[in-house]
Amino acid sequence: MFRFSRARSTVHTIATVTLASIVTGSLLAASTVSSSATTHKAGADKAKPTIVLVHGAFADASSWSGVIQRLQRDGYPVIAMANPLRGLSSDAVYLRSVLDTVKGPVVLVGHSYGGSVITQAAAGDPDVKALVYIAAFIPNVGESAGELATKFAGSTLGEAVNTAPYPLPGGDNGTELTIQQDRFHQQFAADVPVTTAAIMAATQRPVSTLALEEKASKAAWQDIPSYALIAGEDYNIPPKAEQWMAERAHAHTVTVDSASHAVTVSHPAAVTDLILRAARDTR
């Protein structure tokens, strides 16, 4: 009887210890799952920023195609805005309306004249976490794209453009510029295949002289971290001007020595790398 009772007691003790182990293990597992869920939620809270791309004069949103493919492959949401190219203040207002539709953080990227537009539009927008300038204008308050293009020698754009009138609201006419198609390859996209450059020339978007002459009233780079890519063989904006503007903006800068003004088309990997650096720095 004694032995039986002792055996029962031993069994009871073993069962109790085993049950306690199971309960403890379950609690630890639950704790691990909860911790994992918390970690996953924390990761979800740091969502990738939306990349908003703004093309410049004589281009359209398709000039970002190679960049878009790479950004989307890395899981970034992307918007390539159709820049009106009609006037700096009105173009910036339009871009701001696009930014207002985006939830969460934004990395704002501008090429060429698009740099002027993002500089104006991003001022005071807390969701814009970084500005990326790709062979672009980075104006200060009171400066125009046209003024900055001639600050240093090297631009041959003036001799390569055609002018044409276009109607303004109210009945007046404005003046818009296009690059002569037979000069487009050498002037704008010398490192792009000839057949591709011919398509770009045919689909180029004219820019109003108002857009290039209007002075910036805001300079978002004064408050927002900036990044810049210098195109070493740019005949639209002299590389020295791009470098000078980037240094003034204290931008993190890279240079592609052989790149034409159409660096978004000819070197999409280098452009994407800089955008990704800016995006990672915001997270």
Secondary structure as UniProt FT lines:
FT   HELIX           2..45
FT   STRAND          50..54
FT   TURN            57..58
FT   HELIX           61..64
FT   HELIX           65..73
FT   TURN            74..75
FT   STRAND          78..81
FT   HELIX           88..99
FT   TURN            100..101
FT   STRAND          106..111
FT   HELIX           113..121
FT   TURN            122..124
FT   TURN            126..127
FT   STRAND          128..134
FT   TURN            141..142
FT   HELIX           145..149
FT   TURN            153..154
FT   HELIX           157..160
FT   STRAND          161..167
FT   TURN            169..170
FT   STRAND          173..179
FT   HELIX           181..188
FT   TURN            190..191
FT   HELIX           194..203
FT   STRAND          207..208
FT   HELIX           209..213
FT   HELIX           220..222
FT   STRAND          226..231
FT   TURN            232..233
FT   HELIX           239..248
FT   TURN            249..250
FT   STRAND          252..256
FT   TURN            257..258
FT   TURN            261..262
FT   HELIX           263..266
FT   HELIX           268..281
//
